[in-house]
Amino acid sequence: MQRQLAVIFIVLVLGLAVGHNWSQGAILGINYGPYRLPGQSPGYDIPDSQFIGDLRRIAQKVRYIKTYGCDPVLAKIVPLIKSNNINLKVAVGIYESQDRAGTQAQINAAIALAQNSQYAGIINMVVVGNECIDGNTNWYSGKSPVPL
């Protein structure tokens, strides 16, 4: 139930934030993680060709993606969308964890992407810590956030 509420909340916020016309009946966007092949997991260096293929297929169905983080692998998504002229907007996610240095590195990377003027038409928001809604990863208190 907590996860469903979080997903509904994120979709509503994205819809309101970008002025989506819900009468169109289309899915506004999806969360995107590239780790779909055997042996791939966070930290695995995904080939650019896999990203490009995924993003082109996704762009046929939706207009927006949200990334799960902004580590060095996922930070390649926005530049690849730009350089390959893929029609997607991105909500750059920052994965908040108990690893303060890792979280800060993701914050710094997301800020650098968002402030880069060549990506102004691609990045529409930065989302921090949304994975903490139903996990025990909130490094500020060491506890999960209050249930919805």
RAGI-V883842 format. One record per residue. N is the residue number from 1. RES is the residue in one letter. PSI is psi in whole degrees, -180 to 180 (none if undefined). Layout:
BEGIN
((N & RES & PSI) (N & RES & PSI))
END
This chain:
BEGIN
((1 & M & -42) (2 & Q & -45) (3 & R & -42) (4 & Q & -44) (5 & L & -40) (6 & A & -42) (7 & V & -44) (8 & I & -45) (9 & F & -47) (10 & I & -44) (11 & V & -43) (12 & L & -43) (13 & V & -45) (14 & L & -43) (15 & G & -44) (16 & L & -38) (17 & A & -32) (18 & V & 6) (19 & G & 39) (20 & H & 135) (21 & N & 99) (22 & W & -16) (23 & S & -15) (24 & Q & -23) (25 & G & 6) (26 & A & 153) (27 & I & 130) (28 & L & -50) (29 & G & 177) (30 & I & 159) (31 & N & 139) (32 & Y & 127) (33 & G & 132) (34 & P & 0) (35 & Y & 78) (36 & R & -11) (37 & L & 155) (38 & P & 134) (39 & G & -10) (40 & Q & 134) (41 & S & 168) (42 & P & 133) (43 & G & -22) (44 & Y & 134) (45 & D & 105) (46 & I & 132) (47 & P & 145) (48 & D & -39) (49 & S & -35) (50 & Q & -45) (51 & F & -51) (52 & I & -45) (53 & G & -46) (54 & D & -51) (55 & L & -37) (56 & R & -41) (57 & R & -43) (58 & I & -42) (59 & A & -19) (60 & Q & -19) (61 & K & -33) (62 & V & 168) (63 & R & -17) (64 & Y & 144) (65 & I & 155) (66 & K & 130) (67 & T & 158) (68 & Y & -13) (69 & G & -175) (70 & C & 45) (71 & D & 176) (72 & P & -30) (73 & V & -52) (74 & L & -23) (75 & A & -13) (76 & K & -16) (77 & I & -51) (78 & V & -49) (79 & P & -35) (80 & L & -37) (81 & I & -44) (82 & K & -53) (83 & S & -20) (84 & N & 10) (85 & N & 48) (86 & I & 131) (87 & N & 76) (88 & L & 147) (89 & K & 152) (90 & V & 133) (91 & A & 109) (92 & V & 120) (93 & G & 151) (94 & I & 117) (95 & Y & 114) (96 & E & 127) (97 & S & -180) (98 & Q & -10) (99 & D & 91) (100 & R & -42) (101 & A & -41) (102 & G & -42) (103 & T & -44) (104 & Q & -38) (105 & A & -40) (106 & Q & -40) (107 & I & -47) (108 & N & -43) (109 & A & -42) (110 & A & -41) (111 & I & -43) (112 & A & -43) (113 & L & -48) (114 & A & -31) (115 & Q & -8) (116 & N & 114) (117 & S & -25) (118 & Q & -15) (119 & Y & 10) (120 & A & -34) (121 & G & -2) (122 & I & -50) (123 & I & 124) (124 & N & -11) (125 & M & 165) (126 & V & 131) (127 & V & 123) (128 & V & 125) (129 & G & 16) (130 & N & -22) (131 & E & -15) (132 & C & -9) (133 & I & -40) (134 & D & 21) (135 & G & 169) (136 & N & 59) (137 & T & 7) (138 & N & 106) (139 & W & -5) (140 & Y & -42) (141 & S & -14) (142 & G & 7) (143 & K & 161) (144 & S & 152) (145 & P & 166) (146 & V & 132) (147 & P & 146) (148 & L & none))
END
